[in-house]
Amino acid sequence: MTDRITGFLLLAFALWFGYTAWNFPTALFSDAVGARTFPLGVAALLTPLAVILIVRPGPVSGTMPARRVGPALAVSLAALVAYAYMLRPFGFLVSTVIAFQVLAVMFGAPFWKGLLSSVITTLVLYVLFSMLLDLHLPAGDLLRTWFP
């Protein structure tokens, strides 16, 4: 039953989010992608997922999660909050590698494999956002002072 309630809430949010994004003003020449492209994409992906939750809810297990889930969630939340604070001083590249590395090690990846996947994922995201979507990513205040 909770899956259906969550599905209805997510569907209502996706429809509201899509409607709001559709009404964003379109810029003429300032942005190649436009302000409403990403929110419309989120709404388009969230809508069928919400419908799936409504139509086919998962089984109810009735068991509480293991005690080790709480600290893992706390570390994940702390890593994401720290990531948001690291973006301005360290920039996108360094902050993203550090955040992904912390999450990879927390989920049990060996250090070097986690670091390799963090660097590769960060570079792919950089190419996607900065070069393909032409979005500005923060370079970092510390890196800018060290390498003018």
PAROLUM-237737 format. One record per residue (C-alpha): residue in three letters; x, y, z. Coordinates in steps of 0.02 Angstrom, whole numbers, padded with zeros to 5 digits, always signed. Layout:
REM PAROLUM-237737
ALAXYZ;...
***
This chain:
REM PAROLUM-237737
MET+00000+00000+00000;THR+00143+00120+00038;ASP+00210+00094-00138;ARG+00045+00153-00210;ILE+00039+00305-00097;THR+00219+00347-00143;GLY+00176+00320-00327;PHE+00028+00439-00319;LEU+00132+00570-00229;LEU+00274+00553-00354;LEU+00154+00559-00501;ALA+00074+00719-00434;PHE+00247+00793-00407;ALA+00305+00743-00581;LEU+00152+00818-00663;TRP+00168+00980-00564;PHE+00356+00986-00597;GLY+00331+00958-00784;TYR+00193+01089-00794;THR+00300+01215-00701;ALA+00451+01178-00810;TRP+00347+01192-00969;ASN+00300+01369-00919;PHE+00481+01426-00900;PRO+00521+01566-01021;THR+00631+01514-01165;ALA+00791+01612-01187;LEU+00831+01671-01361;PHE+01020+01659-01373;SER+01090+01645-01197;ASP+01081+01457-01174;ALA+01097+01319-01303;VAL+00997+01193-01202;GLY+00869+01305-01118;ALA+00811+01317-00939;ARG+00669+01194-00954;THR+00757+01047-01037;PHE+00825+00966-00880;PRO+00666+00985-00774;LEU+00560+00917-00917;GLY+00679+00769-00931;VAL+00663+00735-00744;ALA+00473+00744-00756;ALA+00472+00631-00909;LEU+00577+00500-00819;LEU+00484+00513-00653;THR+00309+00495-00726;PRO+00322+00315-00791;LEU+00417+00262-00635;ALA+00277+00330-00526;VAL+00148+00239-00633;ILE+00246+00077-00610;LEU+00238+00100-00422;ILE+00050+00127-00431;VAL+00013-00019-00548;ARG+00135-00147-00481;PRO+00181-00117-00299;GLY+00321-00221-00224;PRO+00300-00354-00092;VAL+00286-00298+00088;SER+00421-00379+00192;GLY+00377-00308+00362;THR+00556-00318+00424;MET+00662-00175+00485;PRO+00826-00139+00396;ALA+00988-00198+00475;ARG+01070-00088+00606;ARG+01217-00051+00491;VAL+01102+00041+00370;GLY+01085+00193+00483;PRO+01271+00237+00491;ALA+01289+00206+00304;LEU+01147+00326+00268;ALA+01223+00455+00387;VAL+01393+00443+00300;SER+01309+00457+00129;LEU+01213+00611+00183;ALA+01370+00688+00261;ALA+01469+00653+00101;LEU+01338+00738-00007;VAL+01328+00889+00109;ALA+01518+00901+00112;TYR+01517+00888-00078;ALA+01404+01039-00090;TYR+01522+01138+00023;MET+01678+01079-00071;LEU+01617+01135-00242;ARG+01662+01319-00223;PRO+01838+01302-00150;PHE+01894+01143-00241;GLY+01791+01147-00400;PHE+01690+01013-00488;LEU+01830+00893-00534;VAL+01917+00877-00364;SER+01755+00882-00262;THR+01670+00750-00368;VAL+01818+00631-00361;ILE+01827+00648-00171;ALA+01640+00625-00146;PHE+01631+00474-00262;GLN+01783+00398-00179;VAL+01707+00414-00006;LEU+01545+00335-00066;ALA+01636+00196-00159;VAL+01741+00148-00006;MET+01586+00157+00105;PHE+01496+00035-00009;GLY+01641-00087+00002;ALA+01745-00051-00154;PRO+01932-00076-00140;PHE+02023+00091-00127;TRP+02110+00088-00297;LYS+01959+00022-00392;GLY+01850+00153-00310;LEU+01975+00289-00354;LEU+01987+00231-00534;SER+01798+00226-00554;SER+01782+00396-00467;VAL+01905+00477-00587;ILE+01826+00397-00741;THR+01649+00442-00686;THR+01701+00621-00647;LEU+01783+00641-00817;VAL+01630+00571-00906;LEU+01517+00689-00809;TYR+01632+00835-00848;VAL+01628+00797-01034;LEU+01439+00774-01029;PHE+01399+00933-00933;SER+01537+01051-00986;MET+01569+01004-01166;LEU+01411+00923-01231;LEU+01280+01021-01133;ASP+01388+01180-01126;LEU+01353+01207-00940;HIS+01470+01304-00826;LEU+01551+01196-00693;PRO+01645+01278-00548;ALA+01834+01276-00569;GLY+01868+01308-00385;ASP+01937+01458-00294;LEU+02090+01366-00225;LEU+02136+01293-00393;ARG+02114+01463-00474;THR+02236+01541-00350;TRP+02363+01400-00371;PHE+02349+01393-00561;PRO+02299+01566-00626;
***
